[in-house]
Amino acid sequence: MDNNQIGQSFWDKGNINIANNDEEHEEKMSRRIQKLNLHLNPQLPFCPNEETIHFLDCASRIRTIDVETKVLSEYMRGKHWDIQERVYEYFNSRPDLQTPLEISKDDHRELCMKQLVGVVREGGIRPFRYVVEDPAKYFAVVEAVGSVDMSLGIKMGVQYSLWGGSVLNLGTKKHRDKFFDGIDNVDYPGCFAMTELHHGSNVQGIQTIATFDPITDEFIINTPNDGAIKWWIGNAAVHGKFATVFAKLILPTHDTKGISDMGVHAFIVPIRDMKSHKTLPGVEIQDCGHKVGLNGVDNGALRFRSVRIPRDNLLNRFGDVSRDGKYTSSLPTINKRFAATLGELVGGRVGLAYSSVGVLKIAATIAIRYSLLRQQFGPPKQPEISILDYQSHQHKLMPMLASNYAFHFAALHLVEKYSEMKKSHDEELIGDVHTLSAGLKSYITSYTAKSLSICREACGGHGYAAVNRFGSLRNDHDIFQTFEGDNTVLLQQVAGYLLKQYQEKFKGGTLAVTWNYLRESMNTYLSQPNPVTTRWEGEDHLRNQNFQLDAFRYRTSRLLQSVAVRLRKHSKNLGSFGAWNRCLNHLLTLAESHIESVILAKFIDAVRSCPDPNSRAALKLVCDLYAMDRIWNDIGTYRNVDYVAPNKAKAIHKLTEYLCFQVKNIARELVDAFDLPDYVTRAPIGMQATEEAYSNYTQFVGF
């Protein structure tokens, strides 16, 4: 078939025969071209009078929803916006503490320490007290300082959530009494030394050893080989004076091996002299060097050579050693003690999920404001149009904006659950928060990492200028996908907990709150899809939140049931580990599907709870786009199980495009509702007063 034949076949399928020049087909072509022009610029190519032009021009600017940015912003803020404003105002009043575009690694580290000390001692922000009194306020502070400089957000997290949090959560009263004030006012800067060169996610496999010496009543900390060197330890290279060191607790015994391994425990190990700041004997510290991002954080490597610490430096909440070397614990096994230890450290994951939402807000704000400002091309002999008027650009940015809103409410829910857990210490809630934090941290940080590149590309060459921040945001945020648990590993934890809940259902057990929908899903969602509803394609049906939730939960339930069957089948031949590895991609998809279901459910709750009708209508529109976009992205799954008929799939695609267009019409108001001052976004192309963007940008380069 030659090119002419190929072209002929293509147009025949579209019911347009180019070769046929009769009047009917010419009229069809004319109408299609006219519609395309109207989509790009809602003006007729040939208008009979000025009145018609004025009418169409006004019609193109009519908004279906009248959003009051201030009202929507007040609903979005949450109860701790005031503390964030205090952080923003402090740094705005201290230009000497603002991070310049070009700065060396060593200077950035010193500046980051000055920023931390300044906001705590001069600004009156006391994050460590918030960790104890109101975790939600602490996470709000971390998000705010991360907006100023992400390195500062991470350094604060190391000081208060990791080093300070380990003392609070793994220690007892004697440790809090001794260290609280020094950690709070940064007199005791510290580290969290868990990760080793050979072991990161597999914490139970770490090799550092803490051996009890009953003669001197001390623990001896040793690094037995190079693989056990503590690696990527924040605050270690320059500023840290203490480290919470995770090591295997070894007790002398009279068994055949002569030793007894009690499992991983945490120990407070001084690493530098309090006055001279010199490295203490037996401690070796090396600098991990320049990184892809976050160079304001001084990551280092620690090796211990027979470092002796007092017995009281064991963080003994879940296990203790007496003066005569006897081990006691309220938890009977190594695995239970390990689980309890890690369960108390989920605050870091909560903080990363929450902060990642904040990073995406900044990037989306800059990209969308610029896309509304920048004009390019358009119909012949007519004004250029903004690049956000192009469908392709809407497809890039509007689902991202919808996701940003969805993540915002999901992160607030996670913080509320975490705060409730810290007060109640309810075992069921602990397991629920552990899994929810793992899933949201993994899902949100992965999505944000991809979105940062999309935002940069959406701004063309100007997105490549360092002053417009996409490069630093992308580089600094990238590691969020790895620390506090690699995202792939965390998703496996979510899948494992889902399978545990699945088994509990058939044993007659109860389900934790987050998993309640699984109680019905095995019976309702796994039955044969209704042949009528699989074909419903009306907008009212597709935008019905019951349909959206059912679709998300149906997919999760199908994935859960099928992977349970597969694991059972493969375990007979491959064993449990081999079966898990064989089904790993399936398990990861299951975990992501469940997390998407939770995010949608929380977004729907937020829409229903919004008191202002206009704001509620805007949120409903954004929520619909989030739901339709996710369903369309996985339409193959729904088609394969006949949950969605071909005509309905087509309708979902069309509705997704239409919702992108609708959200575009209120995109400016939606990003303004994030309420980020220009001195926080700090990108010339992302100024709130867009007419000043180019003048600010040109002034930056010297015009």
N, C-alpha and C positions, 0 to 999 in steps of 0.2 A: 504494500500500500504506500503510494507516494504522499508527499506533504499535503497536496490539495485534497486527497481522499481523507487523510487524517483530520484535516480541518473541517471538511464536509461532515464527517461522522460526528465530530464534537458538537457542531452547531445543531445537527439533526436531533441529538439527544436533548438539547435544550429547547427544542421546539422552535428554533429560529433558523431558517434556511437563508444563508447569506446570498446564495446564488439566485434566489427567487426575489425579484425586484418589484413584485406587485405591491400595490398601495397598502394592503393590510399589514404586510410584514414591515414595510418602511415605517408605518405608524407605530407598530410595536417597538421597533428600535428607537424611534424618537422618544416615546414615553419612557423607556428604560434610561436613556441618556438624561432625560429631564429629571427623573427621580434621583439619579446619581448626583447631579448638580445640586439638587435640593438638599440632599444629605450632607454634602460638603459645605454648602452655603445656602441657607433657606431663602433664596430669592429666585423668582422666575427669570429665565434668560431674557424673555421679552415680556415686559409688564406694560399694560395699557396706560397706567397713570401713576403719579407719585403717591397717591393714597394707597394703592395696592402695595407699592414698595414699602411704605411705612408700616402697613399692617403686617406684612410678612416679616419685616425686620423686628417688630415688637414680638411677634409670635415666637420667633426663634429664641427670644430671651425669657419667655415665660417659664417659671419654675413650677413644677408640679407640687413641690413641697416648700413652704416658706420656713426655712430653718433660722431660728434665732441662735446665733453662735454662743452667746453668753449663757443662755438657758441650757443648751446642750452641754456646754463645757462644765457648768456647775454639776450636772448629773454625772458626767464622766469623771470628775476630779477625785471623788472618794473623800474620806474624812481627814486625810492628812496632807491635803494640798498646801496648807499653811506652812508646814515644815519644809516643803520643797521650795516654796517661794523664799523662805529665809535663806536657804542654801544658794539659790540663784542670786539673790540680792547681795549676799556677802561677797561672792566672787565678782559680781559686777562692780562692787565698790573697791575691789582690790585688783586692778589691772596687772600689778606686779606678780600676781599668783596665777594669771591666765597663761595657758600653755601656748607658746609660739608655734608657728608652722614648722620652722626649722630649728631643731634642737638636738644636741648630741645625747647619746644614751646616758652618760654620766650626769649631765646637767638635768636631763629629764627626771632621773631618779631623785636627785636632790630637790628639785622643784616639787615633785609628787609628795615627798615627805613634808615639805613646808606647807603644801596645800592641806594635807591631813592634819598636821598639828594646828594650823591656822583655823580651819573650820571647827575644830574641837575646842581649842582653848580660847580663841578670840571670837569666833562666831557663836559660841555657846551651844553648839550642836553636840549632844553626848550620845552617840550611837549605841554604846555598850549598855547604857541604862535602858534604851529602847528595846534592846534584845531581850532584856528581862521583863520589862514592864508592858511593852506593846510592840510585838514583832512587826506588825503592819507598818508602824511608824518607822521602824528601822529600815524595812525594805524600801519605803518611800524615799528615805535619805540616800540609800545606796543608788537608787535610780537617778536621783537628782545630781549627785556628785559624778556619776558615770556620764551624765550629759555634759558636764563641764570638761571632764577628761576621763576616758574609760579606764586608764591606768589608775587613776585615783579611786574609782569605784572598786576595782579589784584589790588595790592595796588596803582599802578600808575593809573589804570583805575578808581578807587574810587576817587582819588585825583583830576584828571583832566577831566575825562569824566562824572562822576556822580556829585560829589560836585562842581567842577569847571563848568561843563557843565550846571548844573541847574542854577547857577548864571548868566552865559552868555545867556542862551536860555530862561529862565523864568523871569529873571530880566530885568531891564532897565539901562540906562546910569549911574544912581547914584550908582547902585550896582557894575557895572563893574569898575567904577572909584575908588570905595572904596576897592574892594577886589581883583582886577586882579593881582597886583604885589605880594601880599602876597600868593595867591594861586600858582602863577607861580614859585616862589622861595622856596616854601614849608614852609614859615613862618606861613601860615595859613593852617595847615593840617585840613581836614574836612571830614564829613560823609554825607551819603545820606540815610536819615531815612524815608523810605517809608514802607517797609514790617513790618507787625505787627504779634504778636503771633497767632492771629486768622485769619489774612487776608494777603495773599500774592498776588496771581494773581488778585483777585477781589479788585483792588485799590479803586474803588468807595465805597466799603464797609468798609473802614478803620474807626476807631472810635475815634482817637485822635481829640481833639477839640481845635480850636483857636477862642476865644471869644473877640470881640472888646470892649474895655472899653473907651467910649467917654470922660470920666472925666479926665483920665490920658493920653489919646491918645496912648494907648498901646494895644497889643494883649496879651491875657492870654492863655498860652498853658497848656492843661491838659490831663492826661491819665485817663479816667473815670473808667477803670476796667483793670484787669490783661490781658485780651485778647487784649487790645490796646497797650500793651508794644511794643515798637519798637524792633524788633528782627533781629539778624544776621547782624547788622549794622557794615560794615567794617570801620576800623580806630577808632571805638568808645571805645573799651576796654582800649586802652593805649594812642594813639597819638593824637586823634582828639581834636580840640579846638572849632570847629563850626559844626553844622549839618543843612542840608536842611531838614526840617521836613514837611512832608505832613500831612495836617489836614483839617478837615471840618471847613470852615469859618462861624462863627455864628455872626450875627449882631442883636443888640437890635431893636425891631420893636414894633408897636402898634397893631399887629394882635392878634387873639384870643389866640395863643399859647405864645405870648410874645417874640418869637425868630424868626430868619429867617436863614435857612441853605442855604448858597450860593454855596455849593459843595466843592470839594477838591481843596485846594490851597497849595502853598509851601511857607515856612517861614524860614528865616535864624535865627537860635537859637544858641547863644554862650553856650557851655557846660562846658568849663574849662577856668580858669583865664589865660590870656596871659603870665603873668610873673611867677606866682607860679605853674601853671598847676593844681591847685586844682579844684575839681568839684564845679561848681557854685551852689548857693542856689536853691533848688527846683528841681534840676536835680539829678536823681539817675542813676548810671552806674554800670552794672554788666558784668562780663566776660562770654561769651558763652562757653569758655573752649576749650579743645583739640578737634580737628575735624579729620575726615577721611583723609583730605588733606589740603593743603593751610594753614599750621599752621604759616606761616610768616605773615598772615593777622590777625589783632587783632579784630575779630568780637565781638561785645558787644550788650547788651540790654539797652534800655533807657526808663526811666519812668519820666514823667514831673508832678510836683505838683505846679500848679499855677505859672508857670514861665512867667515873664513879659518881653516882648520885644518891642522895639519902632515900631510904625506903619510903618516906612520906611523899616522895615525888611520883610515886605510882598513882595515876588517876583511878581511884579505887571504887567507883560507884558500883561496878558490876563484878568486881573480884578484888580480893585483898590478900596480903601476905603478912602474917604476924611476925613478931620479933624472933620467934623460934623457927620460922620458915614454913609454917603451916598455911595452906591456901584455903580460903573460904569464899563462897559465892552464893548468892540467892538463886542463881541460875545453874542447872545441873550439868549442862554440857558445853563443850567448846563452841559448837554451832549456835546455841542459844545466846551465849555471851557475845559472840561475834555479831549476831543479828541485832542484839540490843545496842551494841556499840555503834554500829553503822546507822541504826534507826534514829539515833540522837543527832546525826550529822546531816540530816536532809535539808537543813536550813540553807546550805550553800546552793543546792539545786533550786530551791524556791527562789532564792535571790537571783540566780542566773536567768530563770524563766521570766521573772518580773522585769529584770533589767533589759533583757533582749527585746521585750515589747517596747521599751522606751527607745532603744536604738532604732527599731523599725519606724517608730513615730517620727523621729528626726529625719531619717532618710526619705520616708514617704512625703513628709511636709516639703522638703527641699525639691524633690522630683516633681511633685504635683504643682506646686506654685510656679516652678520654672516652665512646666508644660503648658500651663495656662497663659504664661507670658509670651513664650516663644512662638512666633508666627512663621509659617513656611508653606509655600506653594498655595494652590487654590484654583478655582475655575478661571479660565482665560479672561483677561481684562477685568478681573474683579480683585478686591483686597485679599491678601493672604489670610489664611485661617490659622488658629492656634494648633499646635501639634496634638493637643489633647482632644481636638475635634476629630482626629483620625481614629477610625475603629481599631486599628492595630495598636495604637498607643493606649486607648481605653482598655484593651484586652491585657496589656502589660501591667497597668497601674491600678485599675479599679478593683479587680479581685484581691490585689495586695492590700489596698486600703480597707476593703471589707474584712480581710483576714486580720488586719491590725486591730480593728474594732473587736472582732471576735476574741482575739488573744487577750486584749485588755480586760474584758470581763472574766475570761477564764483564769487569768493570773490573779485578779482580785479574789476570785473564789478560792483559789489555791492558798493564798495568804490567809484568808479567813479560816480555812480548814486547819492550816498549820498553827495559827494562833489558838484555835480551840483545842488542838491536840496538846499544845504546850501547857494549857491550863488543866485539862482533864486527865492526861496520860492514859486515855482509854486505849486498850490493846487493839481493838478493831479499828479505831480511828488512826492509830499509828501505822498499821499496815496499809490502810487506805491512802493516807497522805504520802507514805513512802512510794507507793506505786504511781499515784497521781503526779507527784513531783518529778519522778523519773520520766514519765511519759510526756508531760508538758515541757519540761526542760529540753528533752530530746527533740520533740516536734517543733517547738517554737524557735529554738536556736537554729535548727537545720533550715527552716523556712526563711528566717531572717537572713541567714548567710547567703542563700540564693537570691533573695530579694535585693540585697545591697548591690549586687552586680547588675541586676536588672535596672535599678534606679540610676546607677552610673550610666549605663548604656542609654537609658531614656533621656538623659540630658546631653547626649552627644559629646562633642569635644570639651564643652565647658564642665561636664561631669568629671573630666580627667584632671582638672585644676585642683591642686591640693587645698586651696582656700575654700573650695566648695564641699570638702569634707568626706566625700564618698570613699576615697582611698584609705584615710585613717579609720573611718568607721568600719570598713570592710576588714582591714588588717587587724584592728584591735578586737573586733567581735569574733573573728574566725575561730579562735581557740575555745570559744564558748561551747563549741560542738564536742570538745574533748575533755576539758577538765570538769571535775565533780562527776565524772563518769562518762566514758565514751558513749555517744548517742546510740550506737548499734547495741552495745551491751545493755544500756538502760531500757531500750525497747524490748529486749529479751526478758528483762525483769517484769515488764508489764504483761507480756504474753504468758509468762509463767504464772503470774498471779491470776490472770484470766482463766487459765486452765485449772488452777486450784479451785477457783470459785465455781467453775463448771462441774467439777467433781463433787463439790460440796452440795450442789443442787440435787444431784441424784442420790446423795446420801441423806437428804432431808435436812441439811444444815441451813443456817441463815446466811443471807448475803449482806455485805457491807453496803452502805447507802449508795455509793457511786455505781455499784454494779446491779442495782435493783432491776433495771430493765431486762437483765438476763433471766430473771425469774419467769417472765412471760415469753421471752424471745424463743426459747426452745420449743414452746408449744405453738405460739401464734405465728412468729416470723418464719419458721421452718416448714410450715404447711404450704401446700401448693398455692402459688400466687393467684389471686382472683383474676380470671381472664378479662373481666370488665375493667377493673382499676388499672391493669397493666396498659390499657389503651387510652385511659383518660388523658387528655392533653390540654384541657382548658387552663387558662392562666390562674383562675381562682384555685383550682385544684393544686397546681404546681407550686403556688405560693402559700398554700396552706401548711402551717408549721407542723401539723400532725403528720402530713404526708412526708415532709422533709425528715423529721425525726425517725419515722418508720423506715424510710429508705436507708438512712445511716445505720440504724440498729439492725435492720434485716441483713445488711452486708456483714456487719460484725458477727452476727449470730451464725450466718452461713460459714464464714471463715473459721469461727471457733469450733463449730461442730465438725467441719471437714478436717481441720488440722488434728483434732482429738482422735478421729478415726485413723488418719494417716500415721500419727505417732504410735498408736496401739499396734498397727500393722507392721511398721518397720522395726519396732523395738524387739519383735520376736527374733529377727535375724541379725539386727545391727546393735542391739543393746540400747539403753536409754540415751547415752551420749551420741551414738551414731544416728539414732532416729531423730534426735533433736537437730543435729547438723544437717541431716537429709531434708528436713522440713523448715530450715532456718528462714529462707526468704518468705515462706508462707507465714511463719510466726511474726516476722517483722511487719508484714502487711496487716496482720490481725491487730497488732498493737497500735499501729497508726490509725486504723479504722476505728478502734475503740476510743482513742484520744480525740479524734475528730467528732465522734458522737458526743463526748463530754463537752467539748468546746461549743458545739451547736446548741446543746441543751442549756448551757449557761448563758449563751447569747440570747436565746429565746426568753429565758427568765428575765434577763435585763431589759429586753424590749417590753415585756408585759408589765414590768415594775416602773417603767418611766412615767412620771406623772404628767408631763407636758405633751399634749396631743401632737404638735408639730414635730417635736424631738422624737416622740415614739414612732411617728410615721417615717421619719428619716432612718431611724435605727432598724425599723422593719424592712425597709428597702435594702439597706446594707446587709442585713441578716439573710434576706432572700438571695442576694447575690452570692454570699458566702456558701449557702447551701447548694444552690444551682451549679455554681462553679465546681464544687467538690464532686457532685453527682456526675456532671458532664466529664470531668477528668477521669472518672473511673466507670464510664458508661459501658465499657466492654464487660465488666463484671456483671452489671445489671442485665445486659442483653444475654449473656451466656446462661443465666439462670431464669430467663424469661420473666424477670421482674418488670422490665420495661419493653414494650413493643416498639418496632421501628418508628412508627408515627410519633410515639411519645418521646423517643430519643431525639427525634428531629425537633419537636416542640421545646424540649429542654435546652437544646443548643440555641434555638432562636431566642428563647426567653433570657438565657444567659447574656447574649449579646445586647438585648434590649435593656436589661438591668444595668449592664456596664454603661450604656448611654445615659440612663436615668441617674445613676450615681455620679457620673461625670458632671451633670448639671448642678450638683450641690457639693462637688469635690472641694471647692475652696472653703466652704463653711465647715465641712467635715474635718479638714486638717487644721483650720483655725480653732476648732473646738478642742484640739489637743492643748491649746493655751501655752505654747512654747514661745517665750520672748525671743526676739531677734538676736539678743546677746547670748542666747543659749543655742539656737540653731547655728548661728555664726557663719552662714553661707551667703555670700552676696546674691547669688541667683535664687535664693530661697527666702528673700525678705517678705514680710507680711504686706508691706506697701510695695506691690510689684512694680509700680512705676519708678521706684527708686533703685530697683535691682541693678540695672545696667550702669547707672551712675556710680553706685557703690563698687561695682565690679571694676569699672575702668579706673576709679580712684585707687583701688588696691594696687594696680600695676603702674600707677604713677601719673596718669593723665589728670 
